[in-house]
Structure formats: structure tokens, C-alpha cells
């Protein structure tokens, strides 16, 4: 089965780089993150590689599984959705609102070729965990050494 060639979109890469740099500077300078100020936010993602799998964990506290969408195309993992803000009640005064609400989309490139059809996703305690098997050609293979 031939591998599908993905078209490179340099503007998408620059946009992702800029948002990551903005987040880095906001964190370093103690500023209120720009994503929240604009009604957008981006969940935190950890990606781990084991012998047979790629494991991605995404922080999505307070969300229901039907509010989350996961896609995997050409080793690009995308998690998107929307966390809705509870409607404000009359008579309440808010002194601080720091939790992020609104639409989000987070895309990360996986470090190796995977088998998307065999991916499994679980969601527990606000953490979405994706276990995605590596393709056979991406797995480490041991070569036997013959003594002559």
C-alpha cells in the first residue's frame, strides 16, 4: 500500500510556530494567554513512544466525550472540540474567570508512521489517551549476527 504524500502548507506551519512562540512568551512573562483572551484555547498534549505504540495524552478537563473529535491523517493527530461556558446566573458577581472556554483545535505531528485504523482512545478524569500502533516498518527490528 503506497504511502499518501501530504501537501506541505508552509503558512500552516508558520501559524503553528507563531502560536507556540506566543504561548511560550506569555508563560515566561506571566501574561494572560492570548488564546483565552480571544476565546480560543489549546489543550496540553504529551506524546510518548514505546516499542510498539505512540501514546498521546491530552488534557481536556470538564469536557464530555461527545464534545471531543479526534482525527489522524498522514501521521498528523488532531484533537478538536468546544468547551462551553455555563450560562451566567443573575445575582452572581465574578471576580475572576481564568478557565478557558470556546472552540479549540490542537494538531501534533507523530514521530513515526502509525496504523490509524487500529488506534484506541479512552477518556477518564479529564485526560484523553490515544494508543496508536506503529506500522511494522517503523518498529525496531533486531538483526541476527552470523558467526563465520
N, C-alpha and C positions, 0 to 999 in steps of 0.2 A: 504494500500500500504506500504510494508516494506521499511524502510529506507536503502539505499545502504551504505555499510560500505566502507569508503575510506582507502586505504592502506597508512600507515604512512611512509613517507620518511624522516628520520632524517637528511640526507645530504641536502635536500632542505631547511629544517628549519634552519640548521646551515648557509647555504648560505644566506638566507634572513636576519638572525640575523647579520651576518658579514657585509652585505651591509648597513644595517641600522646603525650599530655602526660606520662604516667608514663615512657615511654621517653625523652622529652626531659629530664626532671628526673634520671632515673637516669644519663644520659650526662653532664649538666652537673655532677652531684655525685659522679661516679665510683663510683656504686653498682653492684652486680651486678644486671643487668637482671632485672626481675620475671618476664618471660616464661620465662627459663631456670630460675629458682628454682621455678616452678610446673609445669615440664615442658612449657611451651608456648614457642614461639619464632615470630618473624615475619621472613621474609626481606626484604632491602632491595630496593627497586624504583626504577628510573629510567623516566620516561615522557617521550618526545620527540615533537614534532610536526614533520612535514615537509610539503611542499606536498601530497603525495598520501596519506600514511600517518601512522598513530600507531605508534610503536615503543616497546615496553616491554621492559626488560631486568631479569631477576630473578636475584639471587644465590642459587644453590642448590648450593653445593659438596658433593661427596661423595654426591650422590644419583644414582639411575638414572632414566632417563626414565619407566619404568613405575611409579615411586613418586610421580609428579607428575600432578596433574589440573588442567586449565585450562578455565574456563567463561567465557562472555561473554554477559551478559543485560542488555539495555537500557543499553548503554554502561558497564556495571559489569564490570570484569575481575576474576576471582577465580582465584587460584593456591593450590592446597591439596595436602596430602600428608602423608607421615610419614617422618622420617629416623630410622632405627632405630640404637640404640646397640649396638655389637659386645658380645657377652657377655663379662663379666669372667672372666679366667682365674685359677685358683688360683695362689698364689705371687707374684702381682704386687701391688705397693703403689702406689696412685695418690696423688700429692701435689697434683695439681691437675686438675680436669676443667672446662674452660671451653666446650668446643664444645657447641652446643645440639642436643638430640635430642627426638624426640617429634612429635606432630601439629602442623601449622601451617595457617593459612589467612590469606591476605592479599588484601584487596579494595580496588581503587582505581577511582575514577570517571574515565573517559576524558574529555578536554577537549572532544570534539566527537562528532557522530554518526558511526558506523562501519558497515562491512559485515562482520558477523561471519562469514558463510559463506565469505568469501574470505581469512580470516586464515590466516597461516602461522606455524608455531612450529618453532624449531630449538634444540637443546641441545648446547652444546660448552664444554668446560673449566669446568663448573660454572655457566655462565650460560645461562639460558633466555631466548631472544629471540623476541618476538612481533611480527610485522609485520602490522598491521591496516589495510586500506584505508579511507580516509574515504569517506563517502557523497558522491554527486555534489552534493547540495545543501549540504554542509559545505565543499566545496572553493572556494577563492578564484576568482572569475571576473573577468576584465578586461572592461570595458565600452568599446567603441569610441566615440570622440567625433567627432561630425559637425561639420564647419565649414560654417556657413551664411552 
